[in-house]
């Protein structure tokens, strides 16, 4: 993925991610990126089954909730979202907030991020007001993305989510929908030649 753009984002809400250390650069040990979050933007309550997230404030004030406790991260302050712990974050200020996120191990999280923003950029996502989030228009891709990010919500039992998202992911692979995501995280031959 080293030949891909280091910055990806959502043109609808102005959120962006800049990869500081890619999965390839750390041999999968970790992924490090900076998120630039506009006012009133964030991510809904969720948890991961295969990775640990460490957040570090860069500029502004980020409201981060981990396991029911909300803290406001400022420059240099850190907080960890361990495995299976519900967490969410929001920019509740009127200014841009920047923060770094380290993902350990990297897994497929870089592809997850690139695909999500790629779908947003290409107009292949829609805004879900209930979640205040953009989701893929092709519901089959939801399964692929949730599996890439080992990403689950606390509202449904894990076994049920794994069943639903697993089925959607299998259908996504079977129908070829999953293949359409490759352009977001696998460099083209032209990109490979440039490096």
BELDACOR-V803764 format. One record per residue. N is the residue number from 1. RES is the residue in one small letter. PHI is phi in degrees with one decimal (NA if undefined). OMEGA is omega as a letter, one per 40 degrees, with the letter a starting at -180 (NA if undefined). BURIAL is I if it has 24 or more other ideal C-beta (glycine too) atoms within 12 Angstrom, else O. Layout:
BEGIN
n=(N/N)
res=(RES/RES)
phi=(PHI/PHI)
omega=(OMEGA/OMEGA)
burial=(BURIAL/BURIAL)
END
This chain:
BEGIN
n=(1/2/3/4/5/6/7/8/9/10/11/12/13/14/15/16/17/18/19/20/21/22/23/24/25/26/27/28/29/30/31/32/33/34/35/36/37/38/39/40/41/42/43/44/45/46/47/48/49/50/51/52/53/54/55/56/57/58/59/60/61/62/63/64/65/66/67/68/69/70/71/72/73/74/75/76/77/78/79/80/81/82/83/84/85/86/87/88/89/90/91/92/93/94/95/96/97/98/99/100/101/102/103/104/105/106/107/108/109/110/111/112/113/114/115/116/117/118/119/120/121/122/123/124/125/126/127/128/129/130/131/132/133/134/135/136/137/138/139/140/141/142/143/144/145/146/147/148/149/150/151/152/153/154/155/156/157/158/159/160/161/162/163/164/165/166/167/168/169/170/171/172/173/174/175/176/177/178/179/180/181/182/183/184/185/186/187/188/189/190/191/192/193/194/195)
res=(x/x/x/x/x/x/x/x/x/x/x/x/x/x/x/x/x/x/x/x/x/x/x/x/x/x/x/x/x/x/x/x/x/x/x/x/x/x/x/x/x/x/x/x/x/x/x/x/x/x/x/x/x/x/x/x/x/x/x/x/x/x/x/x/x/x/x/x/x/x/x/x/x/x/x/x/x/x/x/x/x/x/x/x/x/x/x/x/x/x/x/x/x/x/x/x/x/x/x/x/x/x/x/x/x/x/x/x/x/x/x/x/x/x/x/x/x/x/x/x/x/x/x/x/x/x/x/x/x/x/x/x/x/x/x/x/x/x/x/x/x/x/x/x/x/x/x/x/x/x/x/x/x/x/x/x/x/x/x/x/x/x/x/x/x/x/x/x/x/x/x/x/x/x/x/x/x/x/x/x/x/x/x/x/x/x/x/x/x/x/x/x/x/x/x)
phi=(NA/-64.1/-88.7/-86.4/-57.5/-80.4/-120.6/-131.3/-165.9/-106.2/-69.1/-77.8/-119.3/81.7/-70.4/-145.6/-129.7/-117.6/-77.4/-89.8/-138.0/-82.6/-57.0/-63.3/-68.8/-108.4/54.7/81.4/-65.0/-157.4/-129.9/-129.3/-144.8/-102.5/-108.1/-108.1/-114.4/-68.5/-56.0/61.4/-122.7/-173.8/-131.9/-69.5/-61.3/-158.8/-150.0/-119.3/-99.9/-132.6/-147.5/-113.3/-108.6/-116.6/-104.1/-136.6/-66.1/-115.4/-141.9/76.6/-126.1/-103.7/-85.6/-122.7/-112.2/-130.0/54.0/85.0/-109.6/-100.0/-127.6/-110.1/-85.0/-120.1/-48.8/84.3/-84.9/-124.8/-150.9/-115.5/-108.1/-69.9/-52.9/63.2/-100.2/-62.1/-153.6/-155.8/-145.2/-150.1/-99.7/-96.4/-105.1/-100.2/-126.7/-62.4/-115.3/-120.8/-152.8/-95.7/-129.9/-109.2/-111.1/-131.7/-70.3/-66.4/50.3/-105.4/-65.8/-62.5/-62.7/-55.7/-65.4/-61.3/-67.2/-58.5/-69.6/-62.6/-64.0/-60.6/-63.2/-85.9/71.7/-105.5/-131.9/-136.7/-86.9/-102.7/-57.3/-58.1/-93.0/55.6/-145.3/-91.4/-126.3/-64.0/-65.8/-84.6/-60.3/-62.2/-69.3/-60.5/-63.5/-62.0/-65.9/-63.1/-69.2/-59.6/-91.7/43.5/-112.7/-140.0/-110.1/-77.7/-79.3/-126.0/-57.9/-57.2/-61.1/-69.1/-63.4/-61.8/-65.7/-65.4/-67.8/-63.1/-64.7/-60.5/-65.2/-64.0/-64.9/-62.5/-67.3/-62.1/-84.2/90.3/-62.4/-60.5/-62.5/-67.3/-80.9/-57.5/-63.4/-84.7/-130.7/-115.6/-60.4/-73.1/-61.1/-63.9/-64.9/-67.7/-67.7/-66.5/-76.8)
omega=(a/a/i/i/i/a/i/a/i/a/a/a/i/i/i/i/i/a/i/i/a/i/a/a/i/a/i/a/i/i/i/i/i/i/i/a/i/i/i/i/i/i/a/a/a/i/a/a/a/a/i/i/i/a/i/i/i/i/i/a/i/i/a/i/i/i/i/i/a/i/i/a/i/a/i/i/a/i/a/i/a/i/i/i/i/i/i/i/a/i/a/i/i/a/i/i/i/i/i/i/i/a/i/e/a/a/i/a/i/i/i/a/a/a/a/i/i/i/i/a/a/i/a/i/i/a/i/a/a/a/a/a/i/i/a/i/i/a/i/a/i/i/i/a/a/i/i/a/a/a/a/a/a/a/a/i/a/a/i/i/i/i/a/a/i/i/i/i/i/i/i/i/a/a/a/a/a/a/a/i/a/a/a/a/i/a/i/i/i/i/i/a/a/a/NA)
burial=(I/O/O/I/O/O/O/I/I/I/O/O/I/O/I/I/I/I/I/I/I/I/I/O/O/I/O/O/O/I/I/I/I/I/I/I/I/I/O/O/I/I/I/I/I/I/I/I/O/I/I/I/I/I/I/I/I/I/O/I/I/I/I/I/I/I/O/O/O/O/O/O/I/O/O/O/O/O/I/I/I/O/O/O/I/I/I/I/I/I/I/O/O/O/O/I/I/I/I/I/I/I/I/I/O/I/I/I/I/I/I/I/I/I/I/I/I/I/I/I/I/O/O/I/I/O/O/O/O/O/O/O/I/I/I/I/O/I/I/I/I/I/I/I/I/I/I/I/I/I/I/I/I/O/O/O/O/O/O/O/I/O/O/O/I/O/O/I/I/O/O/I/O/O/O/O/I/I/O/I/I/O/O/I/I/O/O/O/O/O/O/O/O/O/O)
END
